[in-house]
């Protein structure tokens, strides 16, 4: 048997084993690529935080993780009536880090291009070449780009409900798009 066929058999058995394990864990959810939700309530001083599990006809259910910083977690379900909800804010998980990374990479790219375009210094006691200028400008401009990217990535999608069932029903299809269970 060739090494390629053996690797394929091993990969298929690992994948089928993972699917079987996921089917057995009914009380856990995978939180990769899920939306974190904050629900503002009329009768609560703080927002309820969790992951948007399901948008029902007259209520919203959040999954409140029992553990932090893991991808597959056990959770508690907490439901809220539409009349009690002021607004629902959503943000995709890990958007801040991704925004920082993209902003940092763009900042470094801009710094390198600016250094190359400025060219070499002609005269002076200290002279730098274009690539050296780009390398010197990369960390501060990359950091600035990362901060801007993180700020953009931290933006939340805010859906105002104001306890109105008609407003909730008109925005329910949008909430269904962000919920874990459809």
C-alpha positions in Angstrom: 0.0 0.0 0.0 1.4 3.4 -1.0 2.0 6.2 1.6 -0.6 8.4 -0.2 -3.3 5.8 0.2 -2.4 5.2 3.9 -2.5 9.0 4.6 -5.9 9.2 2.9 -7.3 6.3 5.0 -6.0 7.8 8.2 -7.5 11.2 7.3 -10.9 9.7 6.5 -10.9 7.7 9.8 -10.0 10.8 11.8 -12.7 13.0 10.2 -15.4 10.3 10.6 -14.4 9.9 14.3 -14.7 13.7 14.8 -18.1 13.7 13.2 -19.2 10.9 15.5 -17.9 12.7 18.6 -19.7 15.9 17.6 -23.0 14.0 17.1 -22.7 12.5 20.6 -22.1 15.9 22.4 -25.6 17.4 22.4 -24.9 19.8 25.2 -21.9 21.4 23.6 -21.5 23.8 20.7 -18.5 24.8 18.6 -18.0 28.5 19.0 -15.6 29.0 16.0 -17.0 31.6 13.6 -19.9 32.5 15.9 -21.3 35.8 16.9 -21.0 37.1 20.4 -24.2 38.8 21.6 -25.0 41.5 24.1 -28.7 41.9 25.0 -29.8 45.2 26.7 -32.8 44.7 28.9 -35.4 47.1 30.5 -35.3 45.4 33.9 -31.6 44.6 34.2 -28.8 47.0 35.0 -26.2 45.0 33.0 -26.3 43.5 29.5 -26.7 39.8 29.1 -23.6 38.4 27.3 -23.3 35.1 25.4 -23.6 33.7 21.9 -26.8 34.0 19.9 -28.2 30.5 20.0 -31.7 31.0 18.4 -34.1 33.8 17.5 -37.6 32.3 18.3 -40.9 33.9 17.3 -41.4 35.8 20.6 -38.0 35.4 22.3 -34.3 35.2 21.9 -32.1 32.5 23.4 -28.4 33.0 24.3 -25.8 30.3 25.0 -23.9 31.3 28.1 -20.5 29.4 28.1 -19.6 27.7 31.4 -15.9 27.9 30.5 -13.8 30.6 28.8 -11.3 30.5 25.9 -12.2 27.1 24.4 -13.7 26.3 21.1 -16.1 23.6 22.1 -17.9 24.4 25.3 -20.8 23.4 27.5 -23.3 26.1 27.9 -26.4 27.3 29.7 -29.4 28.5 27.7 -31.0 31.7 28.7 -34.2 33.0 27.0 -35.5 36.6 26.9 -38.9 37.8 25.8 -39.0 40.4 23.1 -40.9 42.9 25.3 -38.0 42.9 27.7 -35.3 43.6 25.1 -34.1 47.2 24.3 -31.4 46.2 21.8 -29.3 43.3 20.6 -25.6 43.9 19.7 -23.6 41.4 17.8 -19.9 41.0 16.9 -18.2 38.1 15.1 -15.9 36.3 17.4 -12.2 37.1 16.9 -12.9 40.1 14.7 -10.7 42.4 16.8 -7.6 40.3 16.4 -8.2 39.8 12.7 -8.7 43.5 12.3 -5.4 44.2 14.1 -3.6 41.7 11.9 -4.9 43.1 8.7 -4.3 46.7 9.8 -0.7 45.9 10.9 0.0 44.2 7.5 -1.4 47.1 5.6 0.6 49.6 7.7 3.9 47.6 7.1 3.1 47.5 3.4 2.5 51.3 3.2 5.7 51.9 5.2 7.8 49.8 2.9 6.3 51.4 -0.3 6.9 54.9 1.2 10.5 54.0 2.0 11.2 52.6 -1.4 9.5 55.6 -3.2 11.4 58.2 -1.1 14.7 56.7 -2.5 18.2 56.9 -1.1 19.6 59.9 0.7 22.0 61.9 -1.4 24.2 63.5 1.1 24.5 64.0 4.8 26.3 62.6 7.8 23.8 59.7 8.1 22.5 58.3 4.9 19.8 55.6 4.5 18.7 53.7 1.5 15.1 53.4 0.5 14.6 49.8 1.9 16.3 50.9 5.2 13.8 53.7 5.5 11.0 51.3 4.8 12.2 49.0 7.5 12.6 51.8 10.0 9.1 53.1 9.4 7.4 49.6 9.4 7.0 49.1 13.2 5.4 52.4 14.1 3.2 52.7 11.0 2.3 49.0 11.3 1.3 49.5 14.9 -0.8 52.5 14.0 -2.5 50.4 11.2 -3.1 47.6 13.7 -4.8 49.9 16.2 -7.0 51.3 13.5 -7.8 47.8 12.3 -8.7 46.6 15.8 -11.0 49.6 16.3 -12.8 48.8 13.0 -12.9 45.1 14.0 -14.4 45.9 17.4 -17.5 47.5 15.9 -20.8 45.9 16.8 -23.9 45.3 14.8 -26.7 47.0 16.8 -30.3 45.9 16.3 -32.7 48.1 18.2 -35.8 46.2 19.4 -37.3 48.6 22.0 -39.7 45.9 23.3 -41.7 46.1 20.0 -42.7 42.7 18.6 -43.2 44.1 15.1 -39.7 45.6 15.0 -38.3 42.3 16.2 -40.2 40.3 13.6 -39.0 42.6 10.8 -35.4 42.1 11.9 -35.8 38.3 12.8 -34.4 37.1 9.4 -31.2 39.1 10.2 -30.9 37.6 13.6 -31.4 34.1 12.1 -28.4 34.7 9.9 -26.2 35.4 13.0 -27.7 32.6 15.3 -26.1 29.2 15.9 -29.3 27.2 15.4 -31.4 28.2 12.5 
